[in-house]
Amino acid sequence: MAIRTIIQIGHPSLKAKNKLIKSFNSSKVKQLVKDLTDTMYDSGLI
């Protein structure tokens, strides 16, 4: 479980250029989804 930092609207990271996701079935994307789900549970958002 990795709890990530929740950023707010207006944060510069939201405007940064990011890499294109080529496969939604990759292990990196699956881990990201798990981390974000864990973060939302930990923050009481789910």
N, C-alpha and C positions, 0 to 999 in steps of 0.2 A: 504494500500500500504506500503510495506516494501522494502526500497532500501538496497540492500546488497553490501558488499565490493567486488569488482572484483579483483581477485588475478591473478598473472601472472605465466607463465611457470617457473618452478623451485621452486615455493613456497612449503614449507614442507607439507602443508595441502593436496596437491595433491598426496603425497606419503603415507599419513596416512591410516591405515586400517579403513574401514567404515562398517556400518551395511548393511546387505543384505536387499534389498527392496522386501518384500513378496507380496505386493499388490500395483499396480500402481493406483488403484482407491481409495486409502485411502485419508482421508481429509488432512493429513500431506503432502503427495506427491502433491496433488492438490494445496495446499497453497504454497509449494516450487516453483512449476512451475509458479504460479502467481507472486510470489516475484521476481523470476529471469526474467520474462518477463517485469515487471515494472522496474527492474534495467537496462535492456537493453534499454528500451525506454528512461529512465532518462539520460542514458549515451550517447544517440545518436547513439546507435549501431543498432537500428531498425528504 
